[in-house]
Each structure stands twice: as C-alpha cells, then as structure tokens.
Amino acid sequence: MAEIVNLNQVRKAKARRRKEAEASANRTKYGRTKAERQRREQEQARERRVQDAHKLEGEETPSDRPPDRQPTDDA
C-alpha cells in the first residue's frame, strides 16, 4: 500500500529547500569574507578619526544637538 502524504507539508518543505538553496547562493555571491569586513570596519574607523580631527572646538553638528534644540518648521 502507498504511504499517505500530507501535500501541504510536502509543498512547504519543498519551498523551504528552495529558499535555503537560494540563500546559500546569495551568501556566496554577495557575502564578504571576515577579512573584508574587518578591513571595511578599520577604514570606517580611520575616516571617523580623520573627520573628528578636523572638527572645530565647540562646533555642533545636527546629530550632536540635544532633541530640545533641534530646528523646527514653525516659521
């Protein structure tokens, strides 16, 4: 006698396998190695240091302002 199969479960399992295969391909295609990630982090840290070194004393950037001092459009 044939085995009874729940078609809903089979369909969902097939979809999971397809998605996992696609995710694996994308990780290979778009993923970065650990060395590449570390290099990018080091570059970003260096860029922040260089930018911070060029700031004038007392200079405020919009992100440095406290929330109560943010500009408003109530003009």
TALINNOR-V891618 format. One record per residue. N is the residue number from 1. RES is the residue in one small letter. SS is DSSP state (A for helix, B for strand, O for the rest). OMEGA is omega in degrees with one decimal (none if undefined). D_LAST is the distance of its C-alpha to the last C-alpha in Angstrom with 2 decimals. Layout:
BEGIN
N,RES,SS,OMEGA,D_LAST
N,RES,SS,OMEGA,D_LAST
END
This chain:
BEGIN
1,m,O,-178.0,80.81
2,a,O,178.8,77.29
3,e,O,179.3,74.55
4,i,O,-175.8,71.97
5,v,O,175.0,68.50
6,n,O,-174.9,65.14
7,l,A,178.7,63.48
8,n,A,179.3,59.99
9,q,A,179.1,60.58
10,v,A,-179.1,62.08
11,r,A,-179.5,59.12
12,k,A,178.6,56.60
13,a,A,178.2,58.71
14,k,A,179.4,58.90
15,a,A,178.0,55.11
16,r,A,178.9,54.72
17,r,A,179.8,57.23
18,r,A,179.7,55.48
19,k,A,179.2,52.06
20,e,A,177.9,53.64
21,a,A,178.8,55.34
22,e,A,179.3,52.10
23,a,A,178.9,50.27
24,s,A,178.4,53.14
25,a,A,179.7,52.97
26,n,A,177.6,49.21
27,r,A,178.9,49.72
28,t,A,-175.3,52.30
29,k,A,-171.9,50.31
30,y,A,-175.1,46.84
31,g,O,177.0,47.63
32,r,O,178.9,47.67
33,t,O,179.7,50.40
34,k,A,179.7,49.96
35,a,A,179.0,50.44
36,e,A,178.7,47.69
37,r,A,-179.6,45.22
38,q,A,179.4,46.21
39,r,A,-179.9,45.91
40,r,A,177.6,42.36
41,e,A,178.5,41.39
42,q,A,178.4,42.96
43,e,A,179.9,41.13
44,q,A,179.1,37.75
45,a,A,178.6,38.64
46,r,A,179.1,39.70
47,e,A,178.4,36.50
48,r,A,179.4,34.45
49,r,A,-179.9,36.76
50,v,A,-179.5,36.46
51,q,A,179.2,32.67
52,d,A,179.7,32.57
53,a,A,-178.2,35.09
54,h,O,178.6,32.78
55,k,O,174.8,29.83
56,l,O,178.1,29.26
57,e,O,177.5,29.69
58,g,O,-180.0,26.54
59,e,O,178.6,24.52
60,e,O,171.6,22.05
61,t,O,-179.3,21.36
62,p,O,-179.0,18.63
63,s,O,179.2,21.49
64,d,O,-176.3,22.69
65,r,O,172.9,19.65
66,p,O,-176.9,20.18
67,p,A,-178.0,18.23
68,d,A,-179.9,16.54
69,r,A,178.6,15.12
70,q,O,179.0,13.66
71,p,O,-179.8,10.21
72,t,O,178.4,7.72
73,d,O,-177.9,5.53
74,d,O,-176.8,3.79
75,a,O,none,0.00
END
